[in-house]
Amino acid sequence: MTDHETDQPTGTKTVLVTGASSGIGEATARELAAAGHTVVLAARRADRLERVAADITAAGGRAGTAVLDVTDADAFRRVVDAVVAEHGHLDVLVANSGVMLLSPMTSLLADEWDRMVDVNVKGVLHGLAAALPHFLRQGSGHVVTTASIAAHSVVPTAAVYSATKYAVRALMEGLRQDLPAGVRTTTISPGVVESELATHITDPTASAGMDVYRRAAIPPAAIGRAVAYAVGESADVDVNELVVRPAAQRP
């Protein structure tokens, strides 16, 4: 793990953000650092992580980086354990990594279905398995996940993607009920956000639909601010679910 930080002030939190090399993850790390928290940015692309962490440090924040593929449960555990070893604790896990490989079910892109399940669902589970032992030992902690408005409704070409996001939303609600009061949960469901997610769609029908759907979009910083709000609430307040979308978005 690469460290770019100075000493952490009392009262601030140590936050691990996955998918932090771009989009919502990057914006969330920047917003949390600006709020005074120490952030550890995790993703697969080391060069991008280093760039973002350097920007945060240059602005007076505290940031470290860790190369991580969330589909690797052992790697996730090693990263979390390293954060705790370095900082003495982990206060917040922002499980943000995700892929959106939309296609009609009839396209039979089974490899892409598997990829979405591996990253969007198993990636969250791997994060929980890694972080919860520390949160339970501490008696405090906060799990934040990025779901989607696709966790609330299903549209054409989004069946498997929506299934993964419904699963994450269900996992977080079940987790909330299983946890002791000191450990909090937040699910953020973004609407259309400027990001590179749609550029990974290979199905031409779904890709064309996204070009139209994404004409009204908000910057990822809007989601970062929502995460910072939930994280910054007092310990007796648990902000469980937030939907954040463009005011112009219909539906």
N, C-alpha and C positions, 0 to 999 in steps of 0.2 A: 504494500500500500504506500502510495506516494503522499507526502505531507507538505502542505503549503501554509500551515497555520501558525499563529502565535498562541500564547497562553489563553485559555478560555475563561472569560469572566464568570463570576458566580451568578447563578440564576438562569443562565442560558442553557440550551439543550444541544445534545449531540444527535444529529439526524443523518441517517443513511438513506440516500435517494437512488433508486435503481432507474435505469433508462435515462440517465442524467446527461447524456452526451448531446442531446438535441431536444427540441420541442417542449412538451410539458415538463419533463424531468429537469431539463436545463433551467427553464424559467422558474420552477419550484425551488431548485437549489439557490438560484440567485435571490429570489424573494426571501427565503429563509435566512440566508447569509446577511442580507440587508437588514433583517429584523434582529440580528445579533447572535444568531445560532451558529454553531459549528456544523458544517455540512461535509459529508463524505459522499462524493459523486461516484456512482458505480455504473458501468456499462461495458460493452465489448470493445469500443473504439477508444483506445488509450490516448491517441493524439487529440481527439476532441475533448476528452475529459481534462487533459492537461491544459488546454486552451481556456476552458471555462473556469477551471480552478485558478489559473493565473489571473484571469480577469477579476474574479472575486477577491483574491488577495490584493491585487493592485488597488481595488476600491476600499480596502481596509477590512475585508471580511476574513473569515477563517475557513479554509477548505482543504480537503484531502481527496485523493482519488484511489479507486480500486477497480481493476479490470475484472469483470464478472459476467458470466453467462448464467442467467437465472434458471436455465433448464438443468444446471449442474448442482444438485442438492449439496454435495460435499463442498464445492467451491463456495456456495452461498454461506454455508456454516463457517468456513474458514475466514471469509471476509468479515462476518459479524463478530466472530471471536477476536479477530485482529483489531477491530474498532474498539471493542470492550477492553482489550489488553492495553491499547494505546491511551484511551481516554478515561478508563475506569468505569465506563457505563455507556449504554446506548439508550437514548430516551425515545426516539421516534424512528420507525421504519416507514418510509414512503415507498410502497411496492407499486411502482409506476410502469415498469416495462410491459410493453404490449405490441402486438402486431394485428393489423386489420387487412386480411387477405380476402376481400369480398368476392363472391361469385355465386351464380345460381347453383343450387344443389345438383341440378342436372349436368353441370359441367364436370362433376365427379373429380374435383381436384383434391383427392384424398390426402396427398402429402401436405397441402396447405391447411386442410382441416387439422391434421396432426400437429402442425407447427403452431397453430393458434391455441390448441389445447395445451401444448407443452409450455408455451410462453405465458399465455394469459391466465391459465388456471394453475398448472403445476408450478409455474414460477412464483405465484403468490403463496402456494402451499409450502414451497421450499423456504421462502422468506419467513413464514410463520414458524416453521420447524426450527429455523436457526435463531430467530429473535425471541420467541416466547420463553424459552428457559431463562434468559437473562431478565426479561420483564417480570416473570413470576418470582425470581429470586430477589429482585429489587423491590417488588411490590408496587412498581409503577412502570409505565411505558405507554406507547401510543402506536397503533397500526393504522396507516392511511393507505387506501388503495385508490387507483384510478379505474373506475368502471366506465360507464358511457350512458348516454341516453338510450343506447342499444340494449341496456340492461332493464329498460322499462317498456320497450315495444320492439316489434320485429318488422322489418321492411324487406322487400325483395332484394336478393343477393346477400343478405346479412344473417342468414339463419344460423350458421355455425359461429360467426363472430358474436351475435347476440347470445347464443347459448353459453359461450364462455363468459360473457359479461354478466348474464343472469346468474351464472354459477358463482362468480366472485361476489356479487351482491348478496347471494344466499349464504355463502361462507362467512361473510363479515357479520351478517345478522346472527348467525349461529354462534360465531366467535364472541360477539358482544354478550350473548346470554351465558356463555360458558366462563367468561373471565371474571376475576375478582374486580371490585369496584375501582381499584387503583390503576387498572390498565384500560385505556380507552380505544375506541375504534371510530374511524371515519371513512366513508365511501364517497368519493367525488365522482359525479356523473357529468362529464363535459358534453356539450353539444358540438357544433362544428367549430373546430379550432385549427388555426394555421399550423400545419405540421407536415412532416414528410411521410406520414402513415399511408396516405392515399397513393403515393408514388410507388409503393410496393405491390399494388394490385396488378395481377397479370391477366385477369379475365377482361376482355374488351368491353363486354356489356356492362359490367360493374364499374369499370374505369370511366366509361362515358357518362354513366349515371352520377358518379362522384364529381365530375367536372361541373355539372349543373348544381348538384346539392351543395357544393362547397363555395358557392359564389358569395354567400353571407357567412363570414367567419370572424371569430374574435382571436386576439393574440394569445399565445400560451401563458403570458404573464397574468391574464385574468384567472386562470386555474391556479397558478402559483400563489396568487393573493388569497384565493379561497383556502388553499392548504395552510398558508401562514396564519389565517384567521383561526382555523380549527386547532392548529398546534398551539397558538398563543392564548387560547382560552384558559381560564383558571382550572385547576385540577378537579374541581367539583362539577365542571360542565363538560359533557360529552357530546360533541357535534357529530351525530351519527351519519347523516346523509345530506349532501348538497347537490343540487342540479344547477349547472352554470352553462348557459348557452347564449348565442347572439339574440338580442332583442328582436331581430328581424327573422329569426328562424321559424319556419312553418313547414312541416310539423316539428 
